[in-house]
Amino acid sequence: MNWQNFFLYEAIGFVLIIYNKWIVDHTERFDFAERWFGPTGTYTFYKLVGTFLIFLGFYALYNNI
């Protein structure tokens, strides 16, 4: 089961990092991210969430969630 979570988190994380421009263009921007990270805050937010999911995938692979 851990390897399934690993692949799921990795896939979602890479999609968020690679396609963040497409996601922002087809959804709305986050006001809190724009305030905290500046004018490109929503792009940065999606990249940070994608990076977190990748690390969470490795955590799920080697530990029990």
C-alpha positions as CSV (number, residue, x, y, z in Angstrom):
1,M,0.0,0.0,0.0
2,N,2.9,2.4,0.7
3,W,4.1,2.2,-2.9
4,Q,0.7,3.1,-4.2
5,N,0.6,6.2,-2.0
6,F,4.1,7.0,-3.2
7,F,3.2,6.9,-6.8
8,L,0.0,8.9,-6.2
9,Y,1.7,11.7,-4.3
10,E,4.6,11.8,-6.8
11,A,2.3,12.0,-9.8
12,I,0.1,14.8,-8.3
13,G,3.2,16.7,-7.1
14,F,4.9,16.6,-10.5
15,V,1.7,17.7,-12.2
16,L,1.3,20.6,-9.9
17,I,4.9,21.7,-10.5
18,I,5.0,21.2,-14.2
19,Y,1.5,22.5,-15.1
20,N,1.2,25.3,-12.6
21,K,0.7,27.9,-15.3
22,W,-2.1,26.0,-16.9
23,I,-3.8,25.4,-13.6
24,V,-3.6,29.1,-12.6
25,D,-4.8,30.2,-16.1
26,H,-7.9,27.9,-15.8
27,T,-8.7,28.6,-12.1
28,E,-8.6,31.8,-10.0
29,R,-5.7,33.2,-8.1
30,F,-5.3,32.9,-4.4
31,D,-5.4,36.3,-2.6
32,F,-3.5,35.1,0.4
33,A,-0.7,33.7,-1.8
34,E,-0.5,36.9,-3.8
35,R,-0.1,38.9,-0.6
36,W,2.5,36.6,1.0
37,F,4.6,35.7,-2.1
38,G,4.1,38.7,-4.3
39,P,2.6,39.1,-7.7
40,T,3.4,35.5,-8.8
41,G,2.3,34.1,-5.5
42,T,-0.2,31.6,-6.8
43,Y,2.4,30.0,-9.1
44,T,4.8,29.8,-6.1
45,F,2.1,28.3,-3.9
46,Y,1.4,25.5,-6.4
47,K,5.1,24.7,-6.7
48,L,5.4,24.6,-2.9
49,V,2.4,22.3,-2.6
50,G,3.8,20.1,-5.4
51,T,7.2,19.9,-3.6
52,F,5.5,19.1,-0.3
53,L,3.5,16.3,-2.0
54,I,6.7,14.8,-3.4
55,F,8.3,14.8,0.0
56,L,5.1,13.3,1.5
57,G,5.3,10.5,-1.1
58,F,8.8,9.6,0.0
59,Y,7.7,9.7,3.6
60,A,4.8,7.4,2.7
61,L,7.1,5.0,1.0
62,Y,9.5,4.6,3.9
63,N,7.1,5.1,6.8
64,N,3.5,4.3,7.7
65,I,1.1,7.2,7.2
